[in-house]
Every structure is written in structure tokens, then in C-alpha cells.
Amino acid sequence: MKNLKKKFIPCISVLIFILSFSFIVKANVNPVVDEAKLLSQDERDKLIEDIEKFRESYNIDAVIVTANDLQGKNTRDYADDYYDYNGYGLGDNKSGILLLIDMNDRKIWISTSGDAIEYFTDNRIDSIISDISKYLSNEDYFDACTLFLTDIQYYIDSGIPEGQYTYSEEENTLKIVLIALGVAAVVAGVTCIVVVNSYKNSKSVSSVNYVDNSSIVFTKRRDTFVNTFTTRTKIERNNSSGGSGSSTHRSSSGNTHGGGGGSF
């Protein structure tokens, strides 16, 4: 029995070390990466403190990244890759949300992963971007980041929208292409049939044979401009469609992400 315990002690020690190391690495993942130097140290510390509370309350990660150089990537790919390759995400499905502020092109991207995809529909992401872009345009970077955290907490507290659904951008694009090709094939086929039939039915008879010269009477006609009338009809926009939809795509790592972007 003593020998058995001695054999298990090293294994247990190694397991505890691995678990402890994993926790330390996770705890040391920086949730605020200010590469563009937009925030003071006190502002970064306050945002980190708020994010840690957010993580503990919702078990969903939150990340803020500012950058001047996206290394040749667009905002979507940069945000997704930064999230995937820097150890972010909580739980088995790496749930979390990342805000990227690109100062070079003055663009914003919000990337979602895991459970966050269901909470943050396309419409909700658009609303967040609209909120924070006003502050970013005025160079109120700390207030923009604070409002970002306030908004995401509000939407999670509101719950997953009723009727929420998720759809793949890649599959949707493929469907559109196939439909377009099908329509083009039908139109081309009908056109060919009409042209072929027109050649078959044509006769080598002069048009003079069909003209009754005695029935032709030429008269003079004069058009007089009187007035013009202009009417305007307002076109109402339909904002009801897609309110609960979350579009998704695959990142370079193969993970599924939702998200959306804008400019400021």
C-alpha cells in the first residue's frame, strides 16, 4: 500500500503543477493591449479591473486591442487571429468578445466567439459600434472602451434575443452564387431558343409585299409644351429583417467567429 502511494505522489504533483501553470498562464493573459498608446496606465488598470469582474460574473472573456499596424490583414482577420493565437476565451468553446481599434485606417471590428456569438447578434454589434465610434472620433478613447464594456454587459444581462439564429457567411455566399448561375443559365437558354426559332420562321420575302401604299397618309403634327408636374413618394426602409441573426465565418485557425465592423 505504501509503495502504491509512493507511485501516485509524483503523478499527483505533476498534475497539480500542470493545472497551476495553466491557471497562471490564463490569469496573465492581458485583456487590454494598447499597442497604439491611446490610454494612460491608470486607464488601462481601470479597464483591466472592470474586465476581470466581467469575466467572473459571466464566464465570457472580454478583450480590448488598439493597433497601428495590422500586418497586412484586414480588421476582421486581425481581430480573429489575435483572439485565437493569444490564449483568449473562457470555457470549452472559448467564449468571448474582442474589440479592435485600428488607428491606421480608423476602423473598428468586434469579434465574437463561443457563447458570445448568440448574445451579440449583428444588430447588437452594429449598435455597439455606433455608440463607441462617436467617442473614438472625438479622441475619447478611454470613454469609448468603458462604453464598450457597459454595452456588452447590458446585452448579456438582456439575454439571448428571442428567435436568435446563426448562419454561415460562406454558405450564404455559395447559395447566392449558385442561384445567380442558375438564373443566368435559364436566361441564356431561353435567349438561344428564341433566336433559333426566329431564324427558322424567317422568310425571304421583301417587306414591300406587305405594304399598302394607298393606305399611307402623311399629316403634319406639332407638339406644344404646356407644363410639368413632379410627384415624390417616400420609400420606407425595412429594418425588421435579420434582427436576431448572428453571421459567422471561419478564421485562419479554423475556429468559428461572429462579428462586425465600422469606421470612425
C-alpha positions in Angstrom: 0.0 0.0 0.0 2.8 2.3 0.9 4.6 1.6 -2.4 1.3 2.4 -4.3 1.1 5.7 -2.6 4.7 6.5 -3.4 4.0 5.8 -7.1 0.9 8.1 -7.2 2.5 11.0 -5.4 4.8 12.1 -8.3 1.8 11.8 -10.7 -0.4 13.9 -8.5 2.3 16.5 -8.1 2.8 16.8 -11.9 -1.0 17.1 -12.3 -1.2 19.9 -9.7 1.7 21.7 -11.4 0.1 21.5 -14.8 -3.2 22.8 -13.5 -1.5 25.6 -11.6 0.6 26.5 -14.6 -2.5 26.6 -16.8 -4.3 28.9 -14.3 -1.3 31.2 -14.1 -1.0 31.5 -17.9 -4.7 32.2 -18.2 -4.6 34.8 -15.4 -1.6 36.5 -17.1 -3.4 36.9 -20.5 -3.6 40.7 -20.9 -7.2 41.8 -21.6 -6.1 45.3 -22.7 -3.4 45.5 -25.3 -2.8 49.2 -26.1 -0.3 49.0 -29.0 -1.4 52.4 -30.3 -0.7 54.1 -26.9 -4.2 55.6 -26.6 -4.6 55.0 -22.9 -2.7 56.0 -19.7 -1.6 53.4 -17.2 -4.3 54.3 -14.8 -6.9 54.0 -17.6 -5.6 50.6 -18.6 -5.6 49.4 -15.0 -9.2 50.5 -14.6 -10.3 48.7 -17.8 -8.5 45.5 -16.7 -10.2 45.7 -13.3 -13.6 46.0 -15.0 -12.9 43.2 -17.4 -11.8 40.8 -14.6 -15.2 41.5 -12.9 -17.0 40.9 -16.1 -15.2 37.6 -16.7 -16.0 36.3 -13.2 -19.7 37.3 -13.5 -20.4 35.9 -16.9 -17.7 33.4 -17.7 -17.2 35.2 -21.0 -13.9 36.8 -22.0 -13.6 40.4 -22.9 -10.6 41.9 -24.8 -9.6 45.4 -26.0 -6.9 45.8 -28.6 -5.6 49.0 -30.2 -3.2 48.9 -33.1 -1.4 51.0 -35.7 -0.2 48.1 -37.9 -2.4 45.1 -38.8 0.5 43.4 -40.6 -1.3 43.3 -44.0 -4.5 41.8 -42.6 -8.0 43.4 -42.7 -9.6 44.2 -39.4 -11.7 41.0 -39.2 -8.8 38.6 -39.8 -6.5 40.5 -37.4 -9.1 40.5 -34.6 -10.0 36.8 -35.1 -6.3 35.8 -35.2 -5.4 37.9 -32.2 -8.1 36.3 -30.2 -7.3 32.7 -31.3 -3.5 32.8 -31.1 -3.1 34.7 -27.8 -5.0 32.4 -25.4 -8.3 34.3 -25.1 -11.6 32.7 -24.5 -13.3 31.0 -21.5 -14.9 27.6 -21.2 -14.8 24.7 -23.5 -15.9 26.7 -26.5 -13.6 29.7 -25.9 -16.4 32.2 -25.3 -15.5 35.8 -25.5 -15.7 39.2 -27.3 -12.8 41.3 -28.6 -12.8 45.0 -29.6 -10.2 46.0 -32.2 -9.4 49.7 -32.7 -7.3 50.2 -35.8 -5.8 53.7 -35.7 -4.1 53.5 -39.1 -7.3 53.2 -41.1 -9.6 54.4 -38.3 -11.7 51.3 -38.3 -13.3 49.1 -35.7 -14.0 45.4 -35.6 -15.8 43.4 -32.9 -15.0 39.6 -32.9 -17.2 37.1 -31.0 -16.6 33.5 -30.1 -18.4 30.7 -28.4 -21.5 31.7 -26.4 -20.9 35.3 -27.2 -22.0 34.7 -30.8 -25.5 34.0 -29.6 -25.7 37.1 -27.3 -24.2 39.5 -29.8 -26.3 39.4 -33.0 -25.3 41.5 -36.0 -27.8 44.3 -35.0 -26.4 44.4 -31.4 -22.9 44.6 -32.7 -23.9 47.5 -35.1 -25.4 49.3 -32.1 -22.2 49.0 -30.0 -20.1 50.2 -32.9 -22.4 53.2 -33.4 -22.1 54.0 -29.7 -18.4 53.9 -29.3 -17.5 55.4 -32.8 -18.7 58.8 -31.6 -16.2 58.8 -28.7 -13.4 57.5 -30.9 -14.0 60.3 -33.4 -13.6 62.8 -30.6 -10.4 61.0 -29.4 -12.2 60.0 -26.1 -10.6 56.6 -26.2 -11.0 55.6 -22.5 -14.7 56.6 -22.6 -15.2 54.6 -25.8 -13.6 51.5 -24.1 -15.7 52.0 -21.0 -18.9 52.3 -23.0 -17.9 49.1 -24.9 -17.8 47.2 -21.6 -21.0 48.8 -20.4 -22.8 47.8 -23.7 -21.7 44.2 -23.7 -22.7 43.8 -20.1 -26.1 45.3 -20.9 -26.7 42.9 -23.8 -25.7 39.8 -21.8 -28.0 40.9 -19.0 -30.7 41.3 -21.6 -30.2 37.6 -22.6 -30.1 35.9 -26.0 -32.6 37.6 -28.3 -35.9 35.8 -28.9 -35.7 33.9 -32.2 -31.9 34.2 -32.4 -30.3 32.2 -35.2 -26.8 31.7 -36.5 -25.9 31.5 -40.2 -22.6 31.0 -42.0 -21.5 33.8 -44.4 -19.6 31.2 -46.5 -22.7 29.0 -47.0 -24.9 32.1 -47.7 -22.4 33.4 -50.3 -22.3 29.9 -52.0 -26.1 29.8 -52.2 -26.2 33.3 -53.8 -23.6 32.3 -56.4 -25.5 29.0 -57.3 -28.8 30.9 -57.6 -27.2 33.5 -59.8 -25.6 30.8 -62.0 -29.0 29.0 -62.3 -30.8 32.2 -63.3 -28.1 33.1 -65.8 -28.3 29.6 -67.3 -32.1 29.8 -67.7 -31.9 33.2 -69.3 -29.2 32.1 -71.7 -31.2 29.0 -72.6 -34.4 30.9 -73.3 -32.5 33.5 -75.4 -30.9 30.8 -77.5 -34.3 29.1 -78.1 -35.9 32.4 -79.2 -33.0 33.3 -81.5 -33.0 29.8 -83.1 -36.8 29.9 -83.6 -36.7 33.3 -85.2 -34.2 32.1 -87.8 -36.4 29.0 -88.5 -39.6 31.2 -89.0 -38.0 33.9 -91.1 -38.9 34.0 -94.9 -37.0 35.6 -97.7 -39.9 37.9 -98.7 -39.5 41.6 -99.3 -41.2 43.9 -96.9 -42.7 45.7 -99.9 -45.1 42.9 -100.4 -46.7 43.7 -97.0 -47.1 47.5 -97.5 -50.3 49.0 -98.9 -49.1 52.3 -100.4 -52.6 53.6 -100.9 -53.3 53.5 -97.1 -50.4 55.7 -96.2 -51.3 59.3 -95.4 -48.8 61.8 -94.1 -50.1 64.6 -91.9 -48.4 67.4 -90.1 -48.3 67.4 -86.3 -46.9 70.0 -83.9 -46.2 69.4 -80.1 -46.7 72.3 -77.8 -45.1 72.3 -74.3 -47.7 73.2 -71.7 -46.5 72.4 -68.2 -44.7 69.8 -66.0 -45.8 68.1 -62.8 -43.5 66.4 -60.3 -44.6 63.9 -57.6 -42.4 62.4 -54.8 -43.1 59.2 -52.9 -41.2 58.4 -49.7 -39.6 54.9 -49.7 -39.8 53.3 -46.3 -36.8 51.3 -45.2 -37.4 47.8 -43.8 -35.4 47.4 -40.6 -37.3 44.4 -39.2 -35.4 41.7 -41.1 -32.4 40.0 -39.6 -32.8 41.5 -36.1 -31.8 38.3 -34.3 -29.3 36.9 -36.8 -25.7 36.3 -36.0 -23.5 35.8 -39.1 -20.4 33.6 -38.6 -17.3 32.8 -40.5 -14.1 30.7 -40.1 -10.8 32.2 -39.0 -7.4 31.1 -40.2 -7.2 28.8 -37.2 -10.4 27.1 -38.2 -12.4 28.5 -35.3 -15.9 30.0 -35.8 -16.3 33.7 -35.1 -19.1 36.2 -35.3 -18.6 39.9 -35.5 -19.0 43.2 -37.4 -17.1 46.4 -38.1 -17.3 50.1 -38.9 -15.3 53.3 -39.2 -14.8 56.4 -37.0 
